[in-house]
Amino acid sequence: MTGEVLWRPGADGTANIEVFAEWLGARAGTDLTAYGDLWRCSVERPGLFWGGVWEHFGLGGPVAEDRVLPSPGMPGAVWFPDERLNYAEAVLAAPGMGAGDAAVLAYSDTRGPFEWTLAELREAVARLRAGLLAAGVGRGDRVAAWMPNVPETCALMLASASIGAVFSSCAPEFGARAVVDRLKQVEPAILFVTDGYRYGAKTIRRDQEVAQVVAELGTAEVVTFSYLDEGFAVGERWEDFGAPGELAFEPVPFDHPLYILYSSGTTGLPKAIVHGHGGIALEHAKMHGLHHDLGPGDRFFWYSTTGWMMWNYLASAPLVGASVVLFDGAPDPEGLWRLAEESGATYFGTSAPFLMACRDRGVVPKDVADLKRLKGIGSTGAPLPAAGFDYVHESVSATAQLQSLSGGTDLCTGFVGGAPNVPVWRGELSCRCLGADVQSYAPDGTPGTGREGELVIASPMPSMPVGLWGDRENERYRDTYFDRYPGVWRHGDWITITERGSAVISGRSDATLNRGGVRMGTAEFYSVVEAVPGVTDSLVVHLDEEDRLLVFVEASVEVDADLKRAIATAIRTELSPRHLPDEVIAVAKIPRTVTGKKIEVPVKRILQGVPVEQAVAPGALADPAALQAFVPQS
């Protein structure tokens, strides 16, 4: 942590967060213009802060401070008990956006680009709402979609929300087993599927997988979205579903289930994480409006699929009047930057691995596309190493703010990231997000700065899950998040919070490398190894019983003695001589989940002799075949 500043805020004071801080400060009777003061207010006076977000972004009228969070105990905090709202109504209000303005812009490898105006989006939602009601779907019923990242899926989610039904989605690239493992838990009343998709130049049909999923789920109502348009359909066709209808919204309590997201499910059935209307609307309005500085006229892009929480996050942009830019297809290192230019995106969100892949391939985005409209660049999915910060600043934009964001499916948001009035420090996440009481806990539960500790959230956030589906007594919920520190959310990452309020995430706490008494997070390790020229991806495992540290590398060059020496030198000089690898092993592919997470713990178990099918659920992986390189040879 060098403290080197790569970007500083402007001095005009016009960012949304600055306007909000002045407005809230007048109510509080104190100066909140400094980000640190606003953050402290947001966690020390949650009623004032979240009530301000609620009112400022038009989610409802004024709420007394003591009625915002009358019961703050975790788990089970009670938010806004006297209020009613509907997430879909809040999104489709799209403040500042005209009926003829583009609300959703769509790009795809499967079909040509197009856009929907706000009026067309509302019309699509009304039509789908009528179809759901005609199919007998009502409040609390589950609507499941195995569909691509297209406007129709967004409209379906909003239509489901409008009647108080509960939405759940899986990406088309999920295999049949992964889909069944997720959706069978929630017993959907109706299932929407797609016939296939194109990924780059490759066409993937899904007719056999669809037949398997439909048979195993036993869902009576099935609707097929003909994306490839090759004549395959199960049940009703998308084109025939629904009819012109009234756009109406069911008012629901703050914690009424909105949608169900899923954990990666690498070691068992994925957790079915239930999020509520109020928590998501409030949290996403705060993040989009204050942290990303979005508003009318902005176009928000984040590369995602419908199986990752960033899709849900992206779909909320109209809450603050911003348009949504969707892309369904292969993330071409040059093509996505050209898409940013073509779509007029003002905020470009992606993953840290994508940015590092662009860097490794020598792509200079500012030479590939006109990126002058970009005011923000977001990175998530994994910690972005310092070299990635340099790459974005030098090759993408020196004027757009880079926001490295850390959060999770569990809260459907980021809780450590950036803000328009906070500098960007090289290799660091700029700040703890507003309303997120993120702390670094020592093993005894003592918070501290300047040293690594467990990432915890010490007080409630509105988008914490309503619960886990099927967990009637909330036992699994408590065991998952509140097992270590009673009444405090433990997220499972290592974090260091600096004296200036920035942070560094150093990896999962269950995958720590502890050698010779020196503990190191895997993210630190990867940032050094993957900065070595020729290394495109890596995975590190420490076999404790043998005290053997193994580094597996995916490389664009031969993994020869010279490359191994370069990796060892980098580790010795930049990390720790105690963490020199016993072996550097070349593999064709580093195994990741379908949402892009490396799987250190399952790989470790496989190396220790645990059968693959017991160590990891293959359906949770993007490429299950990648595991074979780690199976011990007899």
C-alpha positions as CSV (number, residue, x, y, z in Angstrom):
1,M,0.0,0.0,0.0
2,T,2.0,2.9,-1.3
3,G,-0.5,5.7,-1.0
4,E,0.2,6.7,-4.6
5,V,-2.7,8.7,-5.9
6,L,-3.8,8.0,-9.5
7,W,-6.9,10.1,-9.7
8,R,-8.3,13.0,-7.7
9,P,-11.9,14.4,-7.5
10,G,-12.8,17.6,-9.3
11,A,-13.4,20.7,-7.3
12,D,-16.7,21.8,-8.7
13,G,-18.9,20.1,-6.1
14,T,-21.5,19.0,-8.6
15,A,-21.3,15.2,-8.0
16,N,-24.6,13.7,-6.8
17,I,-22.9,12.6,-3.5
18,E,-21.8,16.2,-2.8
19,V,-25.3,17.5,-3.4
20,F,-26.7,14.8,-1.1
21,A,-24.1,15.4,1.6
22,E,-25.1,19.1,1.7
23,W,-28.8,18.2,1.8
24,L,-28.4,15.6,4.6
25,G,-25.9,17.8,6.5
26,A,-28.5,20.6,6.7
27,R,-30.9,18.1,8.2
28,A,-28.3,16.8,10.7
29,G,-27.1,20.2,11.6
30,T,-23.5,19.3,10.8
31,D,-21.0,19.5,7.9
32,L,-21.0,16.2,6.0
33,T,-19.1,17.4,2.9
34,A,-16.0,15.3,3.8
35,Y,-16.5,11.7,2.7
36,G,-15.3,10.4,6.1
37,D,-17.8,12.4,8.0
38,L,-20.6,11.3,5.7
39,W,-19.6,7.7,6.1
40,R,-19.5,7.9,9.9
41,C,-22.9,9.5,9.9
42,S,-24.2,6.8,7.6
43,V,-23.2,4.0,10.1
44,E,-23.7,5.8,13.4
45,R,-27.1,7.3,12.5
46,P,-28.6,4.8,10.0
47,G,-32.1,6.2,10.5
48,L,-31.0,9.6,9.3
49,F,-28.9,8.3,6.5
50,W,-31.2,5.6,5.0
51,G,-34.2,7.7,5.6
52,G,-32.5,10.4,3.6
53,V,-31.7,8.0,0.7
54,W,-35.3,6.8,0.8
55,E,-36.6,10.3,0.4
56,H,-33.9,11.9,-1.8
57,F,-34.3,9.2,-4.5
58,G,-38.1,9.3,-4.4
59,L,-38.7,5.9,-3.0
60,G,-41.3,7.3,-0.6
61,G,-42.1,10.3,1.6
62,P,-40.3,11.4,4.8
63,V,-39.9,8.7,7.5
64,A,-39.1,9.5,11.1
65,E,-35.6,8.5,12.0
66,D,-36.7,6.1,14.7
67,R,-39.0,4.3,12.2
68,V,-36.3,3.6,9.7
69,L,-34.5,0.9,11.7
70,P,-36.5,0.3,14.9
71,S,-35.0,-3.1,15.5
72,P,-31.3,-3.2,14.5
73,G,-30.3,-6.6,15.9
74,M,-28.6,-9.0,13.5
75,P,-29.8,-11.3,12.1
76,G,-33.4,-10.1,11.7
77,A,-33.0,-6.3,11.6
78,V,-36.3,-4.6,10.8
79,W,-36.3,-1.8,8.3
80,F,-39.1,0.7,7.4
81,P,-41.9,-1.5,9.0
82,D,-44.6,1.1,8.3
83,E,-43.8,1.6,4.5
84,R,-45.0,-0.1,1.4
85,L,-43.4,0.0,-2.0
86,N,-42.8,-2.0,-5.2
87,Y,-39.3,-2.3,-6.7
88,A,-40.6,-2.5,-10.3
89,E,-42.6,0.7,-9.8
90,A,-39.5,2.5,-8.5
91,V,-37.4,1.3,-11.5
92,L,-40.0,2.2,-14.1
93,A,-40.5,5.6,-12.6
94,A,-37.0,6.3,-14.0
95,P,-36.8,9.9,-12.6
96,G,-35.6,12.4,-15.2
97,M,-36.0,10.0,-18.1
98,G,-38.6,10.8,-20.8
99,A,-40.9,8.2,-22.2
100,G,-39.1,8.5,-25.6
101,D,-35.6,8.2,-24.1
102,A,-33.7,4.9,-24.5
103,A,-34.1,2.9,-21.3
104,V,-32.3,-0.3,-22.4
105,L,-29.7,-0.7,-25.1
106,A,-29.0,-4.2,-26.2
107,Y,-26.1,-5.8,-27.9
108,S,-25.5,-9.5,-28.6
109,D,-23.6,-12.1,-30.4
110,T,-26.9,-13.8,-31.3
111,R,-28.9,-11.0,-32.9
112,G,-28.4,-7.4,-33.9
113,P,-28.4,-4.4,-31.6
114,F,-31.6,-2.6,-30.7
115,E,-33.0,-0.4,-27.9
116,W,-36.2,0.1,-26.0
117,T,-37.5,3.4,-24.9
118,L,-38.9,3.8,-21.5
119,A,-42.4,3.6,-23.0
120,E,-41.5,0.4,-24.8
121,L,-40.0,-1.1,-21.6
122,R,-43.2,-0.3,-19.7
123,E,-45.3,-1.8,-22.5
124,A,-43.2,-5.0,-22.4
125,V,-43.6,-5.3,-18.6
126,A,-47.3,-4.7,-18.8
127,R,-47.6,-7.4,-21.5
128,L,-45.6,-10.0,-19.5
129,R,-47.5,-9.0,-16.3
130,A,-50.8,-9.9,-18.1
131,G,-49.3,-13.2,-19.2
132,L,-48.2,-14.1,-15.7
133,L,-51.5,-13.3,-14.2
134,A,-53.3,-15.3,-16.9
135,A,-51.0,-18.2,-16.1
136,G,-52.2,-18.0,-12.5
137,V,-49.0,-16.6,-11.0
138,G,-49.7,-14.5,-7.9
139,R,-48.0,-12.9,-5.0
140,G,-45.2,-15.1,-3.5
141,D,-45.1,-17.5,-6.5
142,R,-41.7,-18.1,-8.1
143,V,-41.0,-17.1,-11.7
144,A,-37.8,-18.8,-13.0
145,A,-35.9,-17.7,-16.1
146,W,-33.1,-19.7,-17.8
147,M,-32.6,-16.8,-20.2
148,P,-29.9,-14.6,-21.7
149,N,-28.9,-11.1,-20.8
150,V,-31.4,-9.3,-23.0
151,P,-34.1,-6.7,-22.4
152,E,-36.8,-9.3,-22.4
153,T,-35.3,-10.9,-19.3
154,C,-35.2,-7.5,-17.5
155,A,-38.9,-6.9,-18.4
156,L,-39.8,-10.4,-17.1
157,M,-38.1,-9.7,-13.8
158,L,-39.9,-6.4,-13.5
159,A,-43.2,-8.0,-14.4
160,S,-42.7,-10.6,-11.8
161,A,-41.9,-8.0,-9.2
162,S,-45.0,-5.9,-10.2
163,I,-47.3,-8.6,-8.9
164,G,-45.3,-9.5,-5.8
165,A,-44.0,-12.8,-7.4
166,V,-40.5,-13.9,-6.7
167,F,-38.0,-14.0,-9.6
168,S,-35.0,-16.2,-10.1
169,S,-32.7,-16.5,-13.0
170,C,-29.9,-18.8,-14.4
171,A,-27.6,-17.9,-17.3
172,P,-28.0,-20.0,-20.5
173,E,-24.4,-21.3,-20.2
174,F,-25.3,-23.0,-16.9
175,G,-25.5,-26.8,-17.5
176,A,-28.7,-28.7,-16.8
177,R,-27.5,-30.0,-13.4
178,A,-26.6,-26.5,-12.2
179,V,-30.0,-25.2,-13.2
180,V,-31.9,-28.0,-11.5
181,D,-29.7,-27.7,-8.4
182,R,-30.8,-24.0,-8.1
183,L,-34.4,-23.9,-9.4
184,K,-35.6,-27.2,-7.8
185,Q,-35.1,-25.6,-4.4
186,V,-37.6,-22.8,-5.1
187,E,-40.3,-24.8,-7.0
188,P,-41.1,-22.3,-9.8
189,A,-44.7,-21.9,-10.9
190,I,-43.6,-21.0,-14.4
191,L,-40.3,-21.6,-16.2
192,F,-38.9,-19.5,-19.1
193,V,-36.2,-21.1,-21.2
194,T,-34.2,-20.3,-24.3
195,D,-33.4,-22.5,-27.2
196,G,-29.7,-21.6,-27.3
197,Y,-27.3,-18.7,-27.9
198,R,-24.2,-17.7,-29.7
199,Y,-20.9,-17.1,-27.9
200,G,-18.6,-15.3,-30.3
201,A,-18.7,-17.4,-33.5
202,K,-19.9,-20.6,-31.7
203,T,-23.6,-21.6,-31.7
204,I,-24.8,-23.5,-28.6
205,R,-28.2,-25.3,-28.8
206,R,-30.0,-26.0,-25.6
207,D,-32.8,-28.4,-26.7
208,Q,-31.5,-31.5,-24.9
209,E,-30.7,-29.6,-21.7
210,V,-34.0,-27.9,-21.7
211,A,-35.8,-31.2,-22.0
212,Q,-33.8,-32.5,-19.0
213,V,-34.5,-29.5,-16.8
214,V,-38.2,-29.4,-17.6
215,A,-38.5,-33.1,-16.8
216,E,-36.7,-32.8,-13.5
217,L,-38.4,-29.7,-12.3
218,G,-41.9,-30.9,-13.3
219,T,-43.0,-27.3,-13.9
220,A,-46.4,-27.3,-15.5
221,E,-46.0,-23.9,-17.3
222,V,-43.0,-23.6,-19.7
223,V,-42.4,-20.7,-22.1
224,T,-39.6,-20.8,-24.7
225,F,-37.7,-17.7,-25.8
226,S,-36.6,-18.4,-29.3
227,Y,-33.2,-16.7,-29.3
228,L,-31.6,-18.8,-32.0
229,D,-35.0,-19.0,-33.8
230,E,-34.4,-22.5,-35.1
231,G,-37.9,-23.8,-34.5
232,F,-37.3,-25.6,-31.2
233,A,-39.9,-24.8,-28.4
234,V,-41.2,-26.4,-25.3
235,G,-44.6,-25.3,-24.0
236,E,-45.8,-21.8,-25.1
237,R,-43.7,-19.6,-27.4
238,W,-42.5,-16.2,-26.0
239,E,-44.2,-14.4,-28.9
240,D,-47.6,-15.9,-27.9
241,F,-47.2,-15.2,-24.2
242,G,-48.9,-12.3,-22.6
243,A,-51.2,-9.6,-24.0
244,P,-51.7,-5.9,-23.9
245,G,-52.5,-5.1,-20.3
246,E,-52.5,-2.6,-17.5
247,L,-49.2,-1.6,-15.9
248,A,-50.0,-1.8,-12.2
249,F,-47.9,-2.5,-9.1
250,E,-48.7,-4.5,-5.9
251,P,-47.6,-2.5,-2.9
252,V,-45.6,-4.8,-0.7
253,P,-43.7,-4.6,2.7
254,F,-40.1,-3.5,2.7
255,D,-38.9,-7.1,3.2
256,H,-41.2,-8.8,0.7
257,P,-39.1,-11.2,-1.4
258,L,-38.1,-9.7,-4.8
259,Y,-35.7,-12.3,-6.2
260,I,-33.6,-15.2,-5.3
261,L,-29.9,-15.3,-6.1
262,Y,-27.5,-18.3,-5.6
263,S,-24.1,-18.9,-4.0
264,S,-21.6,-20.6,-6.2
265,G,-22.5,-24.1,-4.9
266,T,-19.0,-25.4,-5.3
267,T,-19.2,-27.8,-2.3
268,G,-23.0,-28.6,-2.2
269,L,-26.3,-27.2,-3.2
270,P,-26.1,-23.5,-3.8
271,K,-27.6,-21.3,-1.1
272,A,-30.8,-19.8,-2.3
273,I,-30.4,-16.2,-1.1
274,V,-33.7,-14.2,-0.9
275,H,-33.5,-10.4,-1.4
276,G,-36.4,-8.0,-0.6
277,H,-38.0,-5.2,-2.6
278,G,-37.1,-2.4,-0.2
279,G,-33.5,-3.4,0.6
280,I,-32.6,-3.8,-3.1
281,A,-34.3,-0.5,-4.2
282,L,-32.7,1.4,-1.3
283,E,-29.2,0.0,-1.7
284,H,-29.0,0.2,-5.4
285,A,-30.3,3.8,-5.5
286,K,-27.5,4.7,-3.0
287,M,-24.8,2.9,-5.1
288,H,-25.9,4.1,-8.5
289,G,-26.8,7.6,-7.5
290,L,-24.1,8.4,-5.0
291,H,-21.1,6.1,-5.6
292,H,-21.3,5.7,-9.4
293,D,-22.7,9.3,-9.8
294,L,-25.4,8.1,-12.3
295,G,-28.4,10.1,-13.3
296,P,-30.6,11.1,-16.3
297,G,-28.5,11.0,-19.5
298,D,-26.1,8.4,-18.2
299,R,-25.7,5.0,-19.7
300,F,-24.6,2.2,-17.4
301,F,-22.8,-0.9,-18.7
302,W,-21.5,-3.8,-16.7
303,Y,-20.5,-7.0,-18.4
304,S,-22.5,-9.8,-16.8
305,T,-24.8,-12.7,-17.4
306,T,-28.2,-13.4,-15.8
307,G,-26.4,-15.9,-13.4
308,W,-24.4,-13.2,-11.6
309,M,-25.6,-10.6,-9.1
310,M,-24.1,-7.9,-11.3
311,W,-27.0,-8.4,-13.7
312,N,-29.5,-7.6,-11.0
313,Y,-27.3,-4.6,-10.0
314,L,-27.1,-3.4,-13.5
315,A,-30.9,-3.7,-14.1
316,S,-31.5,-1.2,-11.2
317,A,-29.9,1.8,-13.0
318,P,-33.2,3.4,-14.0
319,L,-33.9,3.9,-10.3
320,V,-31.8,7.0,-10.6
321,G,-32.8,7.8,-14.2
322,A,-29.9,6.1,-16.0
323,S,-30.2,3.8,-19.0
324,V,-29.0,0.2,-19.0
325,V,-26.6,-1.1,-21.6
326,L,-26.7,-4.9,-22.0
327,F,-24.4,-7.3,-23.8
328,D,-24.9,-11.0,-24.3
329,G,-21.9,-12.8,-25.7
330,A,-18.2,-13.4,-25.6
331,P,-16.1,-10.6,-23.8
332,D,-13.8,-9.8,-26.7
333,P,-10.9,-7.7,-25.3
334,E,-11.3,-5.1,-28.1
335,G,-15.0,-5.5,-28.9
336,L,-16.3,-4.5,-25.5
337,W,-14.5,-1.2,-25.6
338,R,-15.9,-0.6,-29.1
339,L,-19.3,-1.4,-27.6
340,A,-18.7,1.3,-25.0
341,E,-18.2,3.8,-27.7
342,E,-21.2,2.6,-29.8
343,S,-23.6,2.6,-26.9
344,G,-22.5,5.9,-25.5
345,A,-21.7,4.3,-22.2
346,T,-20.7,6.8,-19.5
347,Y,-19.9,4.0,-17.0
348,F,-18.1,0.8,-18.0
349,G,-18.1,-2.1,-15.5
350,T,-16.3,-5.3,-15.9
351,S,-14.2,-7.9,-14.0
352,A,-10.6,-7.7,-12.8
353,P,-9.7,-10.8,-14.9
354,F,-11.0,-9.1,-18.0
355,L,-8.9,-6.0,-17.4
356,M,-5.8,-8.1,-16.8
357,A,-6.5,-10.1,-19.9
358,C,-6.7,-6.9,-22.0
359,R,-3.4,-5.8,-20.4
360,D,-1.7,-9.1,-21.1
361,R,-2.8,-9.1,-24.7
362,G,-1.4,-5.6,-25.2
363,V,-4.8,-4.0,-25.9
364,V,-4.9,-0.2,-25.5
365,P,-8.6,0.6,-25.2
366,K,-8.3,4.4,-25.7
367,D,-6.7,3.6,-29.1
368,V,-9.4,1.0,-30.0
369,A,-12.4,3.2,-29.2
370,D,-13.4,6.8,-28.3
371,L,-13.9,6.6,-24.6
372,K,-14.2,10.3,-23.8
373,R,-17.8,9.8,-22.5
374,L,-16.6,7.5,-19.8
375,K,-16.6,9.1,-16.3
376,G,-16.4,5.8,-14.4
377,I,-14.8,2.4,-14.8
378,G,-15.8,-0.4,-12.5
379,S,-13.9,-3.6,-11.6
380,T,-15.2,-6.5,-9.5
381,G,-15.2,-10.3,-9.3
382,A,-11.7,-10.4,-7.9
383,P,-9.2,-8.0,-6.4
384,L,-7.6,-5.8,-9.1
385,P,-3.8,-5.8,-8.6
386,A,-1.8,-2.6,-8.7
387,A,-0.7,-3.4,-12.2
388,G,-4.3,-3.4,-13.2
389,F,-4.7,0.1,-11.8
390,D,-1.7,1.3,-13.8
391,Y,-3.2,-0.3,-16.9
392,V,-6.6,1.4,-16.6
393,H,-5.0,4.8,-15.8
394,E,-2.5,4.6,-18.7
395,S,-4.4,2.7,-21.4
396,V,-8.1,3.3,-20.8
397,S,-8.5,6.7,-19.3
398,A,-6.7,9.0,-16.9
399,T,-9.8,11.1,-16.3
400,A,-12.5,8.5,-15.7
401,Q,-12.6,7.3,-12.1
402,L,-11.6,3.7,-11.5
403,Q,-13.7,2.0,-8.8
404,S,-12.5,-1.4,-7.7
405,L,-15.5,-2.8,-6.0
406,S,-15.8,-5.7,-3.5
407,G,-19.1,-7.1,-2.3
408,G,-21.1,-10.2,-3.0
409,T,-24.2,-12.0,-4.0
410,D,-25.1,-12.3,-0.4
411,L,-25.9,-8.5,-0.2
412,C,-26.3,-8.0,-4.0
413,T,-24.1,-5.0,-3.9
414,G,-20.6,-3.7,-3.2
415,F,-19.7,-2.6,0.3
416,V,-16.1,-1.5,-0.3
417,G,-15.4,0.6,-3.4
418,G,-15.1,4.2,-4.5
419,A,-16.9,7.5,-4.5
420,P,-16.7,10.6,-6.8
421,N,-15.3,12.7,-3.9
422,V,-12.6,10.2,-2.8
423,P,-9.2,9.8,-4.5
424,V,-8.1,6.6,-6.2
425,W,-5.0,5.1,-4.6
426,R,-3.0,2.6,-6.6
427,G,-3.9,-1.0,-5.7
428,E,-6.5,0.0,-3.1
429,L,-10.3,0.1,-2.8
430,S,-10.9,3.8,-2.2
431,C,-13.4,3.7,0.6
432,R,-16.0,1.8,2.6
433,C,-19.3,2.4,1.0
434,L,-21.9,4.6,2.6
435,G,-24.1,2.7,5.1
436,A,-21.6,-0.2,5.2
437,D,-20.1,-0.6,8.6
438,V,-17.2,-2.6,7.3
439,Q,-14.5,-3.4,9.9
440,S,-11.3,-5.5,10.1
441,Y,-11.7,-7.8,13.1
442,A,-8.9,-9.5,14.9
443,P,-9.6,-13.1,16.1
444,D,-10.9,-11.7,19.4
445,G,-13.4,-9.4,17.6
446,T,-11.4,-6.3,18.1
447,P,-11.7,-3.8,15.1
448,G,-8.5,-2.2,13.9
449,T,-6.7,-0.4,11.1
450,G,-3.4,-0.9,9.4
451,R,-3.4,-4.6,9.8
452,E,-5.1,-7.6,8.2
453,G,-8.2,-9.0,9.7
454,E,-11.6,-10.7,9.0
455,L,-13.9,-8.6,6.9
456,V,-17.1,-8.0,8.9
457,I,-20.1,-5.8,8.7
458,A,-20.8,-4.6,12.2
459,S,-24.2,-3.1,11.8
460,P,-27.1,-3.9,9.5
461,M,-27.5,-3.0,5.8
462,P,-30.9,-2.9,4.2
463,S,-29.9,-5.4,1.4
464,M,-28.8,-8.1,3.8
465,P,-30.9,-11.2,2.8
466,V,-34.4,-11.5,3.9
467,G,-33.4,-15.1,4.4
468,L,-32.3,-18.3,2.7
469,W,-35.1,-20.1,0.8
470,G,-36.3,-23.2,2.7
471,D,-34.4,-22.2,5.9
472,R,-37.5,-21.9,8.0
473,E,-35.8,-21.4,11.4
474,N,-32.9,-19.3,9.9
475,E,-30.4,-21.8,11.2
476,R,-28.4,-22.0,8.0
477,Y,-28.5,-18.2,7.7
478,R,-27.1,-17.8,11.2
479,D,-24.4,-20.5,10.6
480,T,-23.4,-18.9,7.3
481,Y,-22.9,-15.3,8.3
482,F,-23.0,-15.0,12.1
483,D,-21.1,-18.1,13.3
484,R,-17.9,-16.4,14.4
485,Y,-19.0,-13.1,15.9
486,P,-22.5,-13.1,17.4
487,G,-24.6,-10.2,16.0
488,V,-21.9,-9.3,13.4
489,W,-21.9,-10.4,9.8
490,R,-18.6,-12.2,8.8
491,H,-18.1,-12.2,5.1
492,G,-15.2,-14.6,4.7
493,D,-12.5,-12.3,3.3
494,W,-9.3,-10.8,4.7
495,I,-9.3,-7.0,4.7
496,T,-6.9,-4.3,5.7
497,I,-8.3,-0.8,6.3
498,T,-5.8,2.0,6.1
499,E,-5.7,5.1,8.3
500,R,-7.0,7.2,5.3
501,G,-10.1,4.9,5.0
502,S,-9.1,2.9,1.9
503,A,-8.9,-0.8,1.9
504,V,-7.2,-3.9,0.5
505,I,-8.9,-7.3,0.1
506,S,-6.3,-10.0,0.3
507,G,-8.3,-13.1,-0.4
508,R,-10.7,-15.6,1.1
509,S,-10.1,-16.3,4.8
510,D,-10.7,-20.0,4.2
511,A,-7.9,-20.2,1.6
512,T,-5.2,-18.4,3.5
513,L,-1.5,-19.3,2.9
514,N,0.1,-19.8,6.3
515,R,3.7,-20.8,6.0
516,G,6.3,-20.6,8.8
517,G,3.9,-18.4,10.8
518,V,3.6,-15.9,8.0
519,R,0.0,-15.6,6.8
520,M,-0.8,-14.3,3.3
521,G,-4.0,-13.9,1.4
522,T,-4.3,-15.5,-2.0
523,A,-5.2,-12.2,-3.7
524,E,-1.8,-10.8,-2.8
525,F,-0.2,-13.8,-4.2
526,Y,-2.1,-13.6,-7.5
527,S,-1.4,-9.9,-8.0
528,V,2.4,-10.7,-8.1
529,V,2.3,-14.0,-10.0
530,E,-0.1,-12.7,-12.7
531,A,2.0,-9.6,-13.2
532,V,4.9,-11.8,-14.5
533,P,4.9,-11.6,-18.3
534,G,3.4,-14.6,-19.9
535,V,1.2,-15.7,-17.0
536,T,-2.4,-15.2,-17.8
537,D,-4.0,-16.9,-14.7
538,S,-2.9,-18.8,-11.6
539,L,-4.1,-20.7,-8.6
540,V,-2.2,-21.4,-5.4
541,V,-2.7,-24.1,-2.9
542,H,-0.9,-24.8,0.4
543,L,-1.0,-28.5,1.4
544,D,-0.6,-28.0,5.2
545,E,0.2,-31.5,6.2
546,E,3.1,-31.7,3.8
547,D,3.9,-28.0,4.0
548,R,4.0,-27.9,0.2
549,L,3.0,-24.8,-1.7
550,L,1.9,-25.4,-5.3
551,V,1.4,-22.8,-7.9
552,F,-0.6,-23.7,-11.0
553,V,-0.3,-21.3,-13.9
554,E,-2.2,-20.8,-17.2
555,A,0.3,-19.1,-19.5
556,S,0.5,-17.7,-23.0
557,V,4.1,-18.9,-23.3
558,E,5.8,-22.2,-22.4
559,V,6.1,-22.7,-18.7
560,D,9.8,-23.4,-18.8
561,A,12.7,-23.0,-16.3
562,D,13.0,-19.3,-17.2
563,L,9.3,-18.5,-16.4
564,K,9.5,-20.5,-13.2
565,R,12.5,-18.6,-12.1
566,A,10.8,-15.3,-13.0
567,I,7.8,-16.3,-10.8
568,A,10.0,-17.3,-7.9
569,T,12.0,-14.1,-8.1
570,A,8.8,-12.0,-8.1
571,I,7.4,-13.9,-5.1
572,R,10.7,-13.6,-3.2
573,T,11.2,-9.9,-3.8
574,E,7.6,-8.7,-3.7
575,L,6.0,-11.0,-1.2
576,S,7.9,-13.3,1.1
577,P,10.8,-15.8,0.7
578,R,8.8,-18.2,2.9
579,H,6.1,-18.4,0.2
580,L,8.4,-19.6,-2.6
581,P,6.5,-22.4,-4.4
582,D,7.7,-26.0,-4.1
583,E,6.4,-26.5,-7.6
584,V,5.2,-24.4,-10.5
585,I,2.9,-26.5,-12.6
586,A,1.4,-25.6,-16.0
587,V,-2.3,-26.3,-16.6
588,A,-4.4,-25.7,-19.6
589,K,-7.1,-23.9,-17.7
590,I,-7.5,-22.5,-14.1
591,P,-10.9,-23.8,-12.8
592,R,-13.4,-21.1,-12.0
593,T,-17.1,-21.1,-11.1
594,V,-19.6,-20.0,-13.6
595,T,-19.4,-16.5,-12.1
596,G,-15.6,-16.4,-12.4
597,K,-14.4,-17.2,-8.9
598,K,-11.2,-19.3,-8.5
599,I,-11.8,-22.4,-6.4
600,E,-8.8,-22.9,-4.2
601,V,-10.4,-24.9,-1.4
602,P,-12.1,-27.6,-3.7
603,V,-8.8,-27.9,-5.6
604,K,-6.9,-28.4,-2.4
605,R,-9.3,-31.2,-1.4
606,I,-8.9,-32.9,-4.8
607,L,-5.1,-32.8,-4.4
608,Q,-5.6,-34.4,-1.0
609,G,-7.4,-37.3,-2.6
610,V,-11.0,-36.4,-2.1
611,P,-13.0,-37.6,-5.2
612,V,-13.9,-34.7,-7.6
613,E,-17.6,-35.3,-7.2
614,Q,-17.3,-34.9,-3.4
615,A,-15.0,-31.9,-3.5
616,V,-16.9,-29.8,-5.9
617,A,-20.2,-29.7,-7.7
618,P,-19.2,-29.8,-11.4
619,G,-22.4,-27.9,-12.4
620,A,-21.0,-24.9,-10.5
621,L,-18.0,-24.7,-12.8
622,A,-17.5,-22.8,-16.0
623,D,-15.4,-25.7,-17.4
624,P,-15.6,-28.9,-15.3
625,A,-12.9,-30.5,-17.5
626,A,-10.4,-28.1,-16.1
627,L,-10.4,-30.1,-12.8
628,Q,-8.8,-33.1,-14.4
629,A,-5.4,-31.6,-14.2
630,F,-5.6,-31.6,-10.4
631,V,-6.6,-35.2,-9.9
632,P,-3.7,-37.2,-8.4
633,Q,-2.4,-39.9,-10.7
634,S,-2.4,-43.4,-9.2
